[in-house]
Amino acid sequence: ILLVKLKYPNAMQTIQIALLPAPKVVPTDHVRGNPNAKFTIIEYSDFQCPFCAKMHEAMKSVIKETDTRWVLRHFPIAAHPLAAKAAEASECAGDQGKFWEYSDALFELNVPMTDGTFLKVAQDLGLDWMTFSVCLSSGKHSSAIAAQHEAGVKKKITGTPTFYLNGKRFG
């Protein structure tokens, strides 16, 4: 064991992470694709992460071409100042049945995200902007997003995107 620790200092941590139980799909999750699919991908993501944007685009193709269900969970990184607010905005859009459309729009932005982005995207999607605005300013979904983040921390997630494919961790 000493030799392993000296030669491979991160080996024990990697093994411990690999032994953690994989997350399960729960009723409050947003699921895209066949709900009874052969493959399940649970992704921890951040709306300001450029790698997450690439993963998001790839996942849209995966869903179309394979028997996969995709669960998107929030893991806003502290270095991304608007990531938590973006996650809240996506949940507010979800209250109006547009979680995935809103998420797609945020990841497809061709301009830097600002505080004004959230209402503009909601308006572009035809959401009831007053209901959306009240939801976003109230912090209605902040505790649920914090809980998803904390669950990720307990799984030793430190970056995004991190995902599980049928229980096997990647990222």
C-alpha positions in Angstrom: 0.0 0.0 0.0 2.9 2.4 0.8 4.4 1.7 -2.6 1.1 2.4 -4.3 0.6 5.7 -2.3 4.1 6.8 -3.2 4.0 5.9 -6.9 0.4 6.7 -7.5 -0.6 9.4 -4.9 -4.2 9.8 -6.3 -4.9 6.1 -6.7 -6.6 5.7 -3.3 -8.8 8.7 -3.9 -9.7 7.4 -7.4 -10.6 4.0 -6.0 -12.7 5.6 -3.2 -14.6 7.7 -5.7 -15.2 4.7 -8.0 -16.7 2.8 -5.0 -19.2 5.5 -4.2 -22.8 4.5 -5.2 -24.0 6.0 -8.5 -26.9 8.4 -8.3 -30.4 7.2 -9.1 -33.0 8.8 -11.2 -35.7 10.4 -9.0 -39.2 11.7 -9.8 -38.0 15.4 -9.6 -35.4 14.9 -12.3 -35.8 16.4 -15.8 -35.6 13.4 -18.2 -35.1 13.7 -21.9 -35.5 10.7 -24.2 -37.2 7.4 -23.6 -38.0 7.1 -19.9 -37.5 3.3 -20.1 -34.4 3.4 -22.2 -31.6 0.8 -22.2 -29.1 3.5 -21.3 -29.3 6.2 -18.7 -27.0 9.2 -18.5 -27.1 11.4 -15.4 -25.1 14.5 -16.1 -23.9 17.1 -13.5 -23.6 20.4 -15.4 -23.0 24.1 -15.2 -24.6 26.6 -17.7 -21.5 28.7 -17.9 -19.1 25.8 -18.5 -17.9 25.7 -22.2 -17.3 21.9 -21.9 -20.8 21.4 -20.7 -22.1 23.3 -23.7 -20.2 20.9 -26.0 -21.5 17.9 -24.0 -25.1 19.3 -24.2 -24.9 19.5 -28.0 -23.5 16.0 -28.2 -26.1 14.6 -25.9 -28.9 16.0 -28.0 -27.5 13.8 -30.9 -27.1 10.8 -28.6 -30.8 11.0 -27.5 -31.9 11.1 -31.2 -29.7 8.2 -32.3 -29.8 5.8 -29.4 -32.1 4.3 -26.8 -30.9 6.7 -24.0 -32.6 8.8 -21.4 -30.7 11.8 -20.2 -31.0 13.4 -16.8 -29.5 16.9 -16.3 -28.6 17.9 -12.7 -27.3 21.3 -11.6 -23.7 21.6 -10.4 -23.0 25.4 -10.6 -19.2 26.0 -10.2 -18.3 28.9 -7.8 -16.0 30.4 -10.4 -19.0 30.9 -12.7 -20.9 33.9 -11.2 -24.2 33.4 -13.1 -24.3 29.6 -13.1 -26.6 29.2 -10.1 -28.9 31.9 -11.3 -29.0 30.2 -14.7 -29.9 26.9 -13.1 -32.7 28.7 -11.2 -33.9 30.2 -14.5 -34.0 26.8 -16.1 -36.1 25.5 -13.3 -38.5 28.5 -13.5 -38.9 27.7 -17.2 -39.5 24.1 -16.2 -42.4 25.3 -14.1 -43.9 26.3 -17.5 -43.0 23.0 -19.2 -39.9 24.4 -21.0 -36.9 23.1 -19.0 -35.2 21.5 -21.9 -35.9 24.2 -24.4 -34.6 26.8 -21.9 -31.5 24.7 -21.2 -30.9 24.3 -24.9 -31.1 28.1 -25.4 -28.7 28.9 -22.6 -26.1 26.4 -23.8 -26.5 27.8 -27.4 -25.9 31.4 -26.5 -23.5 33.1 -28.8 -22.9 36.0 -26.4 -21.7 36.2 -22.9 -24.4 35.5 -20.3 -25.6 38.5 -18.3 -28.4 39.0 -15.7 -30.6 40.2 -18.6 -30.1 37.0 -20.5 -32.5 35.0 -18.4 -35.6 37.1 -19.1 -34.7 37.5 -22.8 -34.4 33.8 -23.3 -37.8 33.3 -21.4 -39.4 35.9 -23.7 -37.9 34.3 -26.8 -39.4 31.0 -25.8 -42.8 32.5 -25.3 -42.9 31.9 -21.5 -45.2 34.0 -19.3 -42.5 36.5 -18.5 -44.3 37.9 -15.4 -44.6 34.4 -13.8 -41.0 33.6 -14.9 -39.7 36.9 -13.4 -41.5 36.4 -10.1 -40.2 32.8 -9.9 -36.6 33.8 -10.6 -36.6 36.8 -8.2 -38.2 34.7 -5.4 -35.4 32.1 -5.3 -38.1 29.4 -5.4 -35.7 26.8 -6.8 -32.5 27.8 -5.1 -32.7 25.2 -2.3 -33.3 22.4 -4.8 -30.3 23.5 -6.9 -28.2 23.7 -3.7 -29.3 20.2 -2.8 -28.3 18.9 -6.3 -24.9 20.6 -5.9 -24.4 19.1 -2.4 -25.3 15.7 -3.6 -22.6 16.1 -6.3 -20.1 17.2 -3.7 -20.9 14.1 -1.7 -20.1 12.0 -4.8 -16.8 13.9 -4.9 -17.6 15.7 -8.1 -15.2 18.7 -8.5 -15.8 19.7 -12.1 -18.3 19.7 -14.9 -19.4 18.0 -16.9 -19.4 14.8 -14.8 -21.7 12.1 -15.9 -22.8 8.6 -15.1 -23.6 6.1 -17.8 -25.7 3.2 -16.4 -24.0 3.9 -13.1 -20.4 4.1 -14.3 -18.8 7.5 -13.6 -17.0 9.6 -16.3 -15.4 13.0 -15.8 
